[in-house]
Amino acid sequence: MIARRFFFLIVFFGAAFFCKYSFAQESMTYSLAEMVQQAKDRSPAALRAATKRENLYWQYRLFKSNYNPQLRLNGTIPSYSQAFNSITQPDGSIEFLEVQQNLMDLELGLQQVISPTGGTISVNTSTNRFDDFLAGPNDVQTQYSGVPINVRLSQPLFAYNAYKWDKKIQPLVFEESKREFVQEMEEVSMNVTQLFFTYLISQVNLEIAQQNLINSEEIFSIEKKRYELGTTFEDKLLQIELQVLQAQQDQAQAKLDLESSALAVNSFIGLDPNTQIRLLSPEDIPEFEVDVEEAILLAFQNRADALGFDRRKLEAEALVAQAKGERLTMQLNASYGYNNAAFNWADIYQNPNTQALVSLGLSVPILDWGRNKARMAQANANQQLVEYTVQQDLINFEQEIFTKVKNFLMIRERLHVTKTSDDVAQRRYEIALKRYQTGNVTITDLNIAQSEKDTNRRAYFTALQEFWLAYYELRSLTLYDFENRELLYVPELSDTES
């Protein structure tokens, strides 16, 4: 019996220790910088941005591979056929003959794109084998043919050169994607900052509600003693009792708001929903200078949008070039090499014959009912529209930076005022509470002081929230860290040269 009780005691204390350890593991404290870094490392939004960047990287690698030599092996192994085929005889009659044969062919070619002209040139070698399984004893069953070497040129004339325009556009698209990734990470910082302060303000509201409840209960106790002594009236006592009940409701609501905010924060930064967190107020405000003209210049140098202006104009020019290229279609094909046929595979490389081919294809619309004219007009109108849109976007881009910088500077100044107001309101309430305890201030004046204290406390944290949101927004708009005076994105040398 004693051993059994001892066993249950061990289980009980072990379970208690485990629960305490688990709770400690699930309770975490974060500063704003730590939570921002956590979001950049683990949040679904950051992982999605990283995956998008990787996809665009491989898209760029695919584009680059189009300009490299391609070694290809093409062929059919085998092409077997057994059937009765209709064979036209010399006299014009048709005879149905049984056919049982096989044809195999292989071609190895090294192909290179000529990007300035849009053509392709290739060096090739090929081999064919034909087997007639129904050949008689005196007939040849197997024959070979092949091209020991062959050089081919395929060149469109007056056509749209996709290789030329892609070489101008795709590097800009790739560079945009890298800068967009940095911008998206700063947007992650902004989003987590918003959630951080939503939780922090809920945390502050709970602290205010708890303190107000303690103060209200203390005031109720004081007023109750005064009522028992006959120095106050029952209506005042009931008024304070109502304030206590209201303070209890405010505390319950603040706890609920805090739980909702915690769930949103944990979900965004990739923590377990049951993790308990406590946030440290980021009241250490960095002091640095921000010049409007410098911010605008940095935005034009670093933002993906600035590159996007040039890319959009190039894409519009490419559409005009494509419309021009569709007015007339000409294709030059040229080939020169050697070929041969033999009964043995090795013999096709002995004294091969010259093989040459030149062809020029032409397609010119004679009557298209204004199709080409409409296509050109549409492309030119689209180019004009893009030009005007980009001009307006440039103006909006510059105005946005100007406005955001001015707004940041104003918020920083206002933050100092709200901090001072918070301190003053807090001191005023403490003085009013002491004076109420000595009977020198009415409950109405004390309630006014408490309301001002709470309002200014919340206003300070709201201003703090606006400052840090503006801080990260400024980084996102310029891709520049004004606090440490360094670029958030520096183009890699290998990427600019590739």
Buried (B, 14 or more C-beta within 10 A) or exposed (E): EEEEEEEEEEEEEEEEEEEEEEEEEEEBEBBBEEBBBBBBEEBEBBEEBBEBBEEBBEBBEEBBEBEEEEEEEEBEEEEEEEEEEEEEEEEEEEEEEEBEBBBBBBBBBEBBBBBEBBBBBBBBBBBBBBBBEEEEEEEEBBBBBBBBBBEBBBBBBEBBBBBBBBBBBBBBBBBBBBBBBBBBBBBBBBBBBBBBBBBBBBBBBBEBBBBBBEBBBEBBEBBBEBBEEEEBEEEBBEBBBEBBEEBBEBBEEBBEBBEEBBEBBBBBBBBEEEBBBEBBBBEEEEEEEBEBEBBBBBBBEBBBBBBBBBBBBBBBBBBBBBBBBBBBBBBBBBBBBBBBBBEEBEBBBEEBEEBEEEEEEEEEEEEEEEEBEEBBEEBBEBBEEBEEBBEEBBEEBBEBBBEBBEBBBEBBEBBEEBBEBBEEBBEBBEEBBEBBEEEEBEBEEBBBBBEBBBEBBBBBBBBBBBBBBBBBBBBBBBBBBBEEEEBBBEEEEEEEEE
